Amino acid sequence: MNRRILVIDDQQEVLEDYRRILAGDFNARDRELHALEQELFGERLGSALPAEPAYEVVTARQGGEGFLLAQEARAEGRPFAVAFVDMRMPPGWNGMQTAQRIREVDPEVEIVIVTAYSDHDREKIVHAVGAPSKLLYLKKPFDVEEIRQLALALTEKWNLARLEERQRELLKDLLIKISQVKNLGLSDLGAILEVTLGQMASLAESEHGFIASIISQRLTFRAGLGRFADPPSLEQPELEELRREILSRAGQKDIVRLDKFELIPFYVVAYDQTVLIMEDPRAEAIEPELIRLFMENVSAAVDAACLYERLFQSHRELERVNQELAQAQKDLERKILERTEELARLNELHRGIIENAGQAILTFDAQGQVLSANRAAEKILGWRPEELHGRLLLSLCPVSEEGCLDRVLQSLSIHSPVELERELVRQDGKTFPAHITITPINGASQALGGYILLIADLSERKALERQLLHAQKMESLGILAGGVAHNFNNLLIVILNSADELKGRLAEDPELRGNLELILNSSQQAAELVRQLLSFSRHEAPRQKPIEVKQLLQEVTSLLGKVLHKNLRLRMEVEEAIPPVRGDFSQLEQALMNLCVNARDAMPHGGVIELSARQTWRENTAPDRPAGNYVVLSVTDTGVGMSAEALEHLFEPFYSTKPVGAGTGLGLATAYGIVSVHGGFIEVESEPGRGTAIKIFLPCAEAGVATEGKETVELNPPLKGKVLVIEDEDSIRRLAQAKLHRLGYEVVLAADGEEGLRQVEEHPDLDLVVMDLIMPGVSGRELFLRLRQARPNLPVLLMSGYSKDGEAEELLAIGASGYLQKPFLLDVLAEKVQATLH
């Protein structure tokens, strides 16, 4: 079956479309087309749809090239069945000239002239090309199904025509054989069968065999050899199984081996079937192809007249198919006309959509000159479409943005759309924020090439973003308040217990002076927390001023100390002599806070958050990322990391991987917006299970140096005793130690869980452990379980600034001795200790 198709068109994208259409998978519409063809042509086309078309598509860009391909294919005996020829193919032959030359070397090829123009009418093309029954005229545009149907119908027509030619040749040969058979006469049929049997016996080196016909489900003797020389020999009892097998295989043409017999059916007509049986043939002497050819020739000699009639009927069937194909061609022309009218309606619909779109839609050429604009452009920009025509795009930008847009225009490629947000200017001179999308017009001719510009007014969205920014700040404040509550409780313990101690001791002594100092220090720390909280929650208009990077990170670190769980560690690293950046201090502080809170949530079981700052030079990697010196603020965590899908949607508003109620999904989107309005950008590196690194790139301002301070914690040496106090706040440890010591207890101190476990190991005679649930390093639950594993009978008294519900209640259920809610008086602690021990 010849499925070779030649496509000649000067546009490479059109050639690729032909390849895709004629070499693609069959879809639902292909199946509908096949069903239609079966309805038109009957079962001749087959009932099964092939898994994929077997078209071999050869393409050429010019008429001369296509002619040489057609001439070469004809000379090699591999001609094309169909040729699609475009009418316009500058600078060489046009489609009509190309089709005329191809017809000269291959008069049998089916030619389809394809054009979007009306340069030549059909009569002129038919007169020039000739063979109108093998010529179609197809106008652009067309759809995929039209091309597929044309390819299927025309290749089928070509193959049927070749089949008809071959059958005519066969008919001539068979007429000669028929004349030879007629010379023998009907009385010679038995002699022919006897000669056939003898020749087969000689070929198979067998001495016994017979020929019989199946007539009305009965076996009729025709010729015999050896022990089957006469008709009664077929009635032998041992041949019963052989007789049943022959009758059961009536109508089949396969050669079958049954025990020692070889069954060779060789002749099937309307009234009987003849089979040749050889007994004990030499297996290697039976060449199936040789036997098949031999028996076919015998069949042709016996029934030439019947075969002639069949061929004559096939010829009439081919004529009928040709008529159906002619009708199918008319139907295709009608469908093409209907499709052309439908496309015209669609073009009008698209024009209406563009004119009524809510965004400004402009087209411009490679020089940045506006070619067209829709009605929305007047609403957004203030100029009427005819006023925008011929205007340069740079005239729509403020002076400060012209350089950026110019770089965008210079970097546009033929395949890559560009999206960016920039300030544009209206006709009245007022600027407004806009989202700009620039897309190349792919597939257009050189005369119509250019770009599409979409402009969306972001004024309302920017106002909403400012509201969202404030809402996110309030959300962060709520998170901050939860962490600050615990620290206030610790401070209040010191204040309350120091004040309580002063009530009963009015006399001057050194300890009273120490308590007064503790009250003053704790009050100052509480005032500092209140100041930071109020400063963070204040809603201020954006302002641009130089910001010392180290100071910014120190403020964020200070705030984070009140938010992070105790099982999280925070590190900060700032490059020496790092230059300042320009921006709004509180907004950048909020952006970093959002990233750090997100990092905290990614480490539910603890880990490390690292804030760092360094200076770097970046080349121009995108139109909105110009080359220059940047300060890189990095937030790195050791958490669960993110999948590729999460990275793709990371900065989308309201996108969140947290459970419902655990966040609004605005934190990272707000951070992205803050960085963008500061002229910066964000890069993210993350893999599942490998943590996340988020880098904020901000343009450098003039140089500035900030100082760096470090906090140190001074631990009191542990005391020997029976009660172990595990508390990360030094002041609380000192008060608890003094109170219990005065009561006669020996006190051992530990600042965190790991130290507490070491103290338990070093002091096997401990009677009680008093431990805080919220501490750095080992969590409260893990510490309790490890204490129970090391000393199952050692009582444990719990302390926490959070409510009893939750973790404390769970530990009480599994064996904790008691619970103290912070803040508390030391007398209450003493009572709890005494009650637990005695």
Helices and strands as residue ranges (DSSP letters): E 4-8, H 12-23, H 28-41, G 42-45, E 56-60, H 63-75, E 82-86, H 95-105, E 110-115, H 122-129, G 132-134, E 135-139, H 144-184, G 186-188, H 189-204, E 208-215, E 218-225, G 226-228, G 231-235, G 237-239, H 240-248, E 256-258, E 261-268, E 273-279, G 283-285, H 288-302, H 304-355, E 360-364, E 370-373, H 375-381, H 385-388, G 393-396, G 399-401, H 402-411, E 418-425, E 431-440, E 451-457, H 459-504, H 510-537, E 545-547, H 549-560, E 568-574, E 581-583, H 585-601, E 607-618, E 628-637, H 644-648, H 667-677, E 681-686, E 692-699, E 723-726, H 730-742, E 747-750, H 753-762, E 768-772, H 780-790, E 796-800, H 807-813, E 818-821, H 826-837
